[in-house]
């Protein structure tokens, strides 16, 4: 006869089975709920700038040194003792002004001697002229031979040559007497005198008595790398830049203390050779210096106009990033407001903005703010912004963007054509 389990065991098993089924059903429901796709987030807002072309005058900053417009090292042309110094050291002297007086006693004696020789030659000439005239008359009546008349004519020519020689000797002696007065060959500032009264000097000696320098106007010699000149010439040849009339090429200066020199200068020429030790070409500019602010040998920074363009593209620095290779990269809006990467070629910084030579064209929608929240191919919501500051309320705009956009560029700079002086160095470059 089979054994029957107690009823309470049947009830307990049934309860366990029911709990297991309920748990399985709950797990299935939870899995189905987890497989449902979440709602798509809205497109990210980004600040967008419409790229525009504008006229610019390119300007670069270069190192330079000042040098005198004219320099004259004054040396004696005759020997003797210095009797007087007739100028004040450091004063302005005019061309022809007497600076030193050399003792002219021996020179004056030489002059008197040659003057006497001239008088003697002139007396001999008078006698020779009378004799030649008399013999011309006598030879017609055969009173003298033709040979005698010819000898008289030759003596007359010799007397005339003696007078010419003596006259030249007088002029030479007079010049030497005049050289005893040492004059300033140019107008300018007289430097330190190397001799005092009583010093013995010789003609054309190696040591200068004093140096006179003309400092108004004054030259500024600017050093420019030859490689940069080649780049600028290529830009001119390709039509990317237009040459500005060389006669209007303007240059500005910054002094050693960082202040600006008040007067603009003009670029004159560039040397035709490259310094093999530095690879630089020397450009020379001339500046008015009425107050004597610029002194020879001063170090200055020259702001040089290079060329102009009517289609320059400037973009904020915050809109340009770098790829792993260091190449410039920007994000632009493509069709359907999709983010599209665009490789760029940037030349230099212009008042806190990049000057773009390749990669962008007028009308492109450039993403300026919110770059950290987008990726290539993503759809975004564009919000217009200005070039100098992010649009208010645009998420992801970097802090201090407005300040970085106006930060001055270190080194080369570019000035708007409307506000910068016209002019370009025909041989300046970048």
C-alpha positions in Angstrom: 0.0 0.0 0.0 1.7 3.4 -1.2 2.7 5.9 1.3 1.2 9.3 1.1 3.2 12.5 1.9 1.8 14.7 4.5 -0.4 17.5 3.1 1.8 20.1 4.6 4.7 19.1 2.4 2.6 19.4 -0.7 1.6 22.9 0.3 5.1 24.0 0.9 6.4 22.7 -2.6 3.6 24.4 -4.3 4.4 27.7 -2.6 8.0 27.5 -3.6 7.0 26.8 -7.2 4.7 29.8 -7.2 7.5 32.1 -5.9 9.9 30.9 -8.5 7.5 31.6 -11.3 6.8 35.1 -10.0 10.4 35.9 -9.8 11.0 34.7 -13.4 8.2 36.8 -14.6 9.4 39.9 -12.8 12.9 39.4 -14.3 11.5 39.1 -17.8 9.6 42.3 -17.4 12.6 44.1 -16.1 14.7 42.9 -19.1 12.0 44.1 -21.5 11.9 47.5 -19.9 15.8 47.8 -20.0 15.9 47.0 -23.8 13.7 50.0 -24.6 15.9 52.8 -26.4 16.3 56.1 -24.4 15.1 59.3 -25.9 17.7 61.1 -28.1 19.3 64.3 -26.6 18.7 67.6 -28.3 21.5 68.9 -30.6 24.3 70.8 -28.9 24.4 74.6 -29.3 27.6 76.0 -30.8 28.7 79.5 -31.5 29.2 80.0 -35.2 31.0 82.8 -37.1 30.4 83.6 -40.8 33.8 83.8 -42.4 34.4 87.2 -44.2 37.3 88.6 -46.3 38.7 92.0 -45.4 41.4 94.3 -46.6 44.7 94.2 -44.6 48.1 95.7 -44.7 50.7 93.1 -43.6 53.2 94.3 -41.1 56.1 92.6 -39.5 58.3 93.4 -36.5 62.1 93.3 -37.0 65.2 94.1 -35.1 67.3 97.1 -36.1 70.2 99.5 -35.2 70.5 103.2 -35.8 73.4 104.6 -37.7 74.3 108.2 -38.6 73.1 109.6 -41.9 76.5 111.1 -42.6 79.8 110.5 -40.8 83.0 112.4 -41.3 86.3 111.6 -39.5 88.2 114.9 -39.6 92.0 114.5 -40.2 94.6 117.1 -41.0 95.9 117.4 -44.6 99.0 119.2 -43.6 101.4 118.8 -40.7 102.2 121.2 -37.9 101.3 122.2 -34.4 97.7 122.7 -33.3 97.3 126.4 -32.3 93.6 126.5 -31.4 90.5 124.4 -31.1 87.6 126.5 -32.3 84.6 124.4 -31.4 82.9 123.0 -28.3 82.8 119.2 -28.0 79.2 117.8 -28.5 78.0 121.0 -30.2 76.5 121.4 -33.6 78.9 122.6 -36.3 78.2 123.7 -39.8 79.9 122.5 -43.0 82.9 124.7 -43.6 83.2 125.9 -40.0 86.8 126.0 -38.8 87.5 123.4 -36.1 91.3 123.6 -35.6 94.0 126.1 -36.6 97.4 124.6 -37.4 100.4 126.8 -37.3 100.7 128.1 -40.9 104.2 129.8 -40.6 106.2 127.3 -42.8 103.3 127.0 -45.2 103.0 130.7 -45.6 106.8 130.9 -46.3 106.5 128.3 -49.0 103.6 130.3 -50.5 105.7 133.5 -50.6 108.6 131.5 -52.2 106.5 130.2 -55.1 104.9 133.6 -55.6 108.4 135.0 -56.1 109.2 132.2 -58.6 106.0 133.2 -60.4 107.0 136.8 -60.6 110.4 135.8 -62.0 108.8 133.6 -64.6 106.4 136.4 -65.6 109.4 138.8 -66.1 111.2 136.3 -68.3 108.1 135.9 -70.3 107.9 139.6 -71.0 111.5 139.6 -72.2 110.9 136.6 -74.4 107.8 138.2 -75.9 109.8 141.4 -76.8 112.6 139.4 -78.4 110.3 137.2 -80.4 108.4 140.2 -81.7 111.6 142.1 -82.7 113.1 139.1 -84.5 109.9 138.7 -86.4 110.4 142.2 -87.8 114.1 141.7 -88.5 113.8 138.5 -90.4 111.7 140.2 -93.0 114.6 142.4 -94.0 117.1 139.6 -93.6 118.7 141.4 -90.6 118.7 138.1 -88.6 118.6 134.5 -89.7 115.5 132.5 -89.7 117.2 130.2 -87.1 117.6 133.1 -84.7 113.9 133.9 -85.2 112.9 130.3 -84.5 115.1 130.2 -81.3 113.3 133.3 -80.1 109.9 131.7 -80.6 111.0 128.6 -78.7 112.2 130.7 -75.8 108.9 132.5 -75.7 107.0 129.2 -75.4 109.4 128.1 -72.7 108.8 131.3 -70.8 105.0 130.8 -71.0 105.4 127.2 -69.7 107.5 128.5 -66.8 104.8 131.0 -65.9 102.1 128.2 -65.9 104.3 126.0 -63.7 104.9 128.8 -61.2 101.2 129.6 -61.2 100.3 126.0 -60.3 102.9 126.0 -57.6 101.3 129.2 -56.1 97.9 127.6 -56.1 99.2 124.5 -54.5 100.9 126.4 -51.8 97.8 128.5 -51.2 95.7 125.3 -50.8 98.2 124.0 -48.2 97.9 127.3 -46.3 94.2 127.0 -46.4 94.5 123.4 -45.1 96.0 124.8 -41.9 92.5 125.8 -41.1 90.8 122.4 -40.5 87.2 122.7 -41.4 84.1 120.6 -40.8 83.3 118.7 -44.1 79.6 118.2 -43.1 77.1 119.7 -40.7 76.4 117.7 -37.6 77.3 117.0 -34.0 81.0 117.2 -33.2 82.2 114.4 -30.9 85.2 114.2 -28.5 88.4 115.9 -29.7 91.4 113.6 -29.6 94.0 116.5 -29.6 94.5 119.7 -27.7 96.4 122.9 -28.6 100.1 122.2 -28.8 99.7 118.7 -30.3 101.8 117.8 -33.3 99.8 116.4 -36.2 100.8 115.0 -39.6 99.1 115.0 -42.9 96.5 112.1 -43.4 97.4 110.6 -40.0 95.5 107.4 -38.9 93.9 109.0 -35.8 91.0 111.4 -36.5 91.0 114.7 -34.7 87.3 114.6 -34.2 84.3 112.8 -35.7 81.3 114.8 -37.0 77.9 113.0 -37.4 74.7 114.1 -39.0 71.9 112.7 -37.0 68.9 114.4 -38.6 67.8 112.5 -40.5 69.1 109.2 -39.2 69.4 105.7 -40.7 67.9 102.5 -39.2 69.4 99.3 -40.5 66.9 96.4 -40.2 67.9 92.7 -40.4 65.5 90.4 -42.4 65.9 86.6 -43.0 66.5 85.8 -46.6 64.1 82.9 -46.4 61.3 85.3 -45.4 62.1 87.5 -48.3 61.7 84.5 -50.7 58.3 83.7 -49.1 57.1 87.3 -49.7 58.3 87.3 -53.3 56.4 84.1 -53.9 53.3 85.7 -52.3 53.7 88.7 -54.7 54.2 86.4 -57.7 51.1 84.3 -56.8 48.9 87.4 -56.4 48.2 86.8 -52.8 49.7 90.2 -51.9 50.0 93.4 -53.8 53.1 95.6 -53.7 52.6 99.1 -52.3 54.5 101.9 -53.9 58.1 101.7 -52.6 58.1 105.5 -52.3 55.3 105.3 -49.7 56.7 102.4 -47.7 56.3 103.4 -44.1 58.2 102.1 -41.1 57.4 102.7 -37.4 59.8 102.3 -34.5 59.7 101.0 -30.9 62.5 102.3 -28.7 64.6 100.3 -26.3 62.3 101.1 -23.4 59.2 99.9 -25.3 57.9 103.3 -26.2 56.8 104.3 -29.7 58.9 106.7 -31.7 56.6 109.6 -32.6 57.7 110.0 -36.3 57.3 107.5 -39.1 60.2 106.7 -41.4 60.5 105.6 -45.0 62.2 102.4 -46.3 64.9 103.3 -48.8 66.5 100.1 -50.1 67.6 96.6 -49.4 71.1 95.3 -49.9 71.7 92.9 -52.8 73.7 90.4 -50.8 73.0 88.1 -47.9 75.3 88.0 -44.9 76.7 84.4 -45.0 77.2 84.3 -41.2 73.6 85.2 -40.3 71.5 84.5 -43.4 70.0 88.0 -43.2 69.6 90.9 -45.6 70.0 94.4 -44.4 67.1 96.8 -45.1 67.7 100.5 -44.6 65.1 103.1 -43.5 65.5 106.8 -42.9 63.8 108.6 -40.0 63.5 112.3 -39.2 65.3 113.0 -35.9 64.7 116.7 -35.1 64.9 116.3 -31.3 68.0 114.0 -31.4 66.0 111.2 -29.7 67.7 108.6 -31.8 71.4 108.2 -31.3 73.8 106.0 -33.4 74.0 102.4 -32.2 70.6 102.3 -30.5 68.7 99.0 -30.6 65.1 99.4 -32.0 62.2 97.3 -33.2 61.0 98.3 -36.6 57.3 97.8 -37.6 57.6 97.3 -41.4 54.7 97.4 -43.9 55.2 94.5 -46.3 52.2 94.3 -48.6 48.4 94.6 -48.9 45.6 92.2 -49.6 41.9 92.8 -50.1 40.9 89.2 -49.4 42.4 88.4 -46.0 40.6 85.9 -43.8 41.0 86.3 -40.0 39.5 83.9 -37.5 39.6 83.9 -33.7 42.4 81.8 -32.2 39.9 79.8 -30.1 38.3 78.4 -33.3 41.6 76.7 -34.4 42.8 73.5 -32.9 45.7 71.2 -33.7 45.6 67.5 -34.8 48.1 65.0 -33.3 50.6 66.0 -36.0 50.4 69.6 -35.1 48.5 70.8 -38.2 45.9 73.5 -37.8 42.3 72.3 -37.8 38.9 74.0 -37.7 35.3 72.8 -37.5 32.7 74.2 -40.0 29.0 73.5 -40.5 28.2 71.3 -43.4 24.9 70.3 -45.0 22.2 69.8 -42.4 24.3 71.6 -39.7 26.6 68.6 -39.5 30.1 69.2 -38.0 32.8 68.9 -40.7 36.6 69.1 -39.9 38.6 71.4 -42.2 42.4 71.4 -42.3 43.9 75.0 -42.4 47.1 76.7 -43.2 47.7 79.7 -40.9 50.4 82.3 -41.5 50.6 84.5 -38.4 48.6 86.0 -35.6 46.8 89.3 -36.2 45.8 91.1 -33.1 44.6 87.9 -31.4 43.3 86.3 -34.6 44.8 83.8 -37.0 45.5 84.9 -40.6 44.3 81.9 -42.7 45.9 81.5 -46.1 44.2 78.1 -47.0 41.3 76.1 -45.9 38.5 78.7 -45.5 36.6 80.9 -47.9 34.1 83.7 -47.4 30.7 82.5 -46.4 31.9 79.4 -44.5 30.2 78.8 -41.1 33.0 78.4 -38.6 32.4 76.9 -35.2 34.0 79.2 -32.7 32.5 78.2 -29.3 31.4 74.8 -27.9 34.0 72.8 -29.7 34.6 70.5 -26.7 31.0 69.2 -27.0 30.9 68.3 -30.6 32.5 65.7 -32.8 32.8 65.3 -36.6 29.5 64.2 -38.2 27.4 65.4 -35.2 24.4 67.6 -35.8 24.5 70.9 -33.9 22.3 74.0 -33.3 24.3 77.1 -34.5 24.1 80.4 -32.7 25.7 83.4 -34.4 28.6 85.0 -32.5 31.0 87.9 -33.2 34.7 87.5 -34.0 35.9 89.2 -30.8 33.7 87.5 -28.1 31.4 84.5 -27.7 27.7 84.9 -28.0 25.9 85.2 -24.6 24.4 81.9 -23.5 26.4 79.7 -25.8 27.3 76.6 -23.7 30.9 75.6 -23.8 32.4 79.0 -24.6 35.9 79.1 -23.2 36.4 81.5 -20.3 38.4 84.6 -21.2 37.8 84.1 -25.0 37.3 87.8 -25.5 40.6 88.7 -23.9 42.5 86.1 -25.9 41.0 87.5 -29.1 42.5 90.9 -28.5 45.9 89.8 -27.1 48.8 91.2 -29.1 50.7 88.9 -31.2 54.3 88.2 -30.3 56.5 89.0 -33.2 54.8 89.6 -36.6 51.6 91.6 -36.7 49.1 92.6 -39.3 47.3 96.0 -39.3 44.0 96.7 -41.0 44.6 98.6 -44.3 42.2 101.3 -43.3 44.1 102.2 -40.2 47.8 101.4 -41.1 50.1 103.6 -43.0 50.4 102.8 -46.7 53.7 101.5 -47.9 55.6 98.3 -48.3 59.2 97.3 -48.4 59.6 95.8 -51.8 62.0 93.3 -50.4 60.4 92.7 -47.0 59.0 89.2 -46.4 57.3 86.6 -44.4 
